[in-house]
Amino acid sequence: MLEVVKSRMLYSEKNLSQYACRDEQAIRLHGNLTEDYRPNFFRDVDRIMYSLSYNRYSDKTQVFSGELNDHITKRNLHVQLVSRTARSIGRALGLNEDLIEAMALGHDIGHVPFGHLGESYLNELSLKYDNTYFMHNVESVRRLNVSENFGKGRNLTVQVLDGILCHNGEIVENIYKPVTKTKDDFIRDYEQCYVDPNHSKELKPMTLEGCVVRISDVIAYLGKDIEDAIELKRLDISQIPESIREILGSSNSSIVETIVKDIIINSIDKPYISMSKKIFDAIQDLKDFNYKYIYGPAMNAEQREDIKRMFNLLFETYLEDIRTNNQESYIYQDFINNMTDEYNQTTRDSRKVIDYIAGMTDEYMKRQDSIIRSRKRQ
């Protein structure tokens, strides 16, 4: 009976493009589990959405932190927008929407408190204390494969994890073409990122669906970040050069629609994802504009210094707590004591601290900072 149900859930695969990744091609990272009625990639969506890390998206910075405005994008909305954008493209191109959704919803699981700024500070600490580079795409894979589920991981498919690892939305290309990989190739790519920061920039997804998610990450944040900046009165739409607005439009909806249509027209029935040169150049120009007028000024020098201080204080305090076996510390109460024996026995102390901090929300980090400073004053 379950096979009948599963076949019905796979009905749409009959209409997939020859370039789509089918469920039968799924490779589960740690071997096969007991089958149920859900197709592999569909099941991965559930495993991501029911994770504790997914819950914590709701209080993680996208661009702007500490704003008393409920209309500003948090990380949870961003991943949903990436998913919708990618599924729109994927459906038009006849690609696997379950695979796309899993990649999109899981791609930023590894983001730390306070967005890319927090990531840069945790990277400095990781290099100093753990001798490894920290990048949120790599941490997303580690979280879903190792530290989630109390140290047991979620055992997702290689295709989903690869799309998450290769999602780098800060790099825009005119053509996204997948490369053939085995499970061992994926593992080597993942491990290499810890010792070579440039390797992450060179990664290419193993599926066309991964390519769609990668460009959709860009599409989802370009216009929405402008919308948020306008909502906060930090930007006026007239500041965007007219040459860009004439091509992409003057609103988030028009930017998304223009780019998505162009990608579909230039990618249909092809083994790669592409866009016209006019759209590609406009995206590059808009991205440069956003970095100059939105991302750079998003936080002032005082905010940056305070966030850096928090990361340093928390990291050094927790590391000392582990070394002194301070069971009263929150790193034991909220993290280490909940993890499996295997995780605790095989994970370096410095890496435990990185895992703990990386999983925090903005507000949780602020509370921990307040608690630690209060104790030090006593």
Residue, then its C-alpha position, 0 to 999 in steps of 0.5 A: m500500500l505504501e508503494v502505491v501512495k509513494s508512486r502517487m506522490l511521484y506522479s509529477e516526475k513523468n513530466l520532468s525535464q530530461y535534465a531534472c534530478r529524479d527521486e530514484q537518483a537520490i543518494r542518502l549520505h549515511g546509507n538508506l533508511t527504512e522507506d516510507y510513503r514520502p519520496n526522498f527529497f520530499r522527506d528531506v524538506d520535512r527533516i529540515m522544517y522540523s529541525l530546531s535550527y529551522n525554528r531559529y530562523s525567525d530571530k536571525t538577522q537578514v540585513f538589518s538588526g535591532e529594528l523595531n519594525d515587524h515588516i523587516t525581513k528576517r532569515n525565515l522569510h528570506v529562505q521562503l522567498v528563495s524557495r518560492t522563486a526557485r520553485s517558480i523557475g523549476r516548475a517552468l523548466g520541468l525540474n524537481e520541486d521537492l529537491i529545490e524546496a529542500m535546498a532552498l529552505g535549508h541553505d541558510i541554516g548555518h547563518v549565525p547571529f547578526g548575519h554576515l557581520g557575525e559570520s566574519y567575527l566567528n570566522e576570526l575566532s574559528l581561525k584563532y582557536d580552531n584553525t579552521y575557516f568558518m562559512h555559513n554555507v559549510e556550517s549549514v551542511r555541518r548543522l544538518n549532518v552533524s550537530e542537529n538532532f542532538g548530535k545525530g544529524r538529519n541524514l539528508t541526501v547528498q544532492v540536497l546537502d550539495g545544493i546547500l554547500c554550493h548556494n553562494g548567493e554573493i557570486v553572480e554568474n551568467i551561466y550556471k552549469p552543474v558538474t558531475k559528482t559522487k558522494d565522495d566528491f561532495i565530502r571532499d568539497y565540504e572538507q576542503c572548505y575548512v582549510d581553503p576559503n577560496h574553495s567555497k567560491e569555486l564550488k558548482p552544484m551537482t544538479l540543475e536544481g542546485c543551480v536554480v537555488r543558487i541564482s534564486d538566492v540572489i533574486a530573492y534578496l536584491g529587491k527585498d533588501i531594497e524594500d526593507a531599506i525603503e521601509l526604514k527610510r534609509l533609501d529612496i527608490s529614486q537613488i537607484p540609477e535609472s539605467i537599472r530601473e529601466i531594465l529591472g523595474s522599480s519594485n521588488s515584485s518587478i525585479v523578481e518577475t523580470i529576472v525570473k522570466d528572463i531566466i526561464i526564456n534563456s534556460i528552457d530545455k537546456p542543461y544549464i541555467s542562463m540569462s540574457k546579458k542585459i539582465f545579467d549586467a543589470i543584476q551586477d549593477l544592482k548588487d553593487f548598488n546594494y553593497k554600497y548603499i544598503y549592506g555597508p551602512a546597515m550597521n554603524a561603527e558602534q553596533r559593529e564593535d558591540i557585536k564583535r565584543m559579544f562574539n569574543l566574550l561569549f566564545e572565550t567564556y564558553l571555551e574556558d567553561i569547557r576547560t574547567n568543566n563548569q556545569e553551571s554554564y549555559i553551554y552545558q545546560d543548553f547544548i553539551n548535556n543534550m548532545t550524544d556521547e559520540y558528538n561530545q567525545t569526537t568534537r574538539d572543545s573549540r568546535k563545540v563552542i563554534d557549533y553552539i554560537a553559530g546556532m544562536t539567534d540574535e536575542y539569545m546571544k544578547r541575553q547570554d552576553s547580559i548574563i555573562r557580563s552580570r556574573k563577571r561584575q559580581 
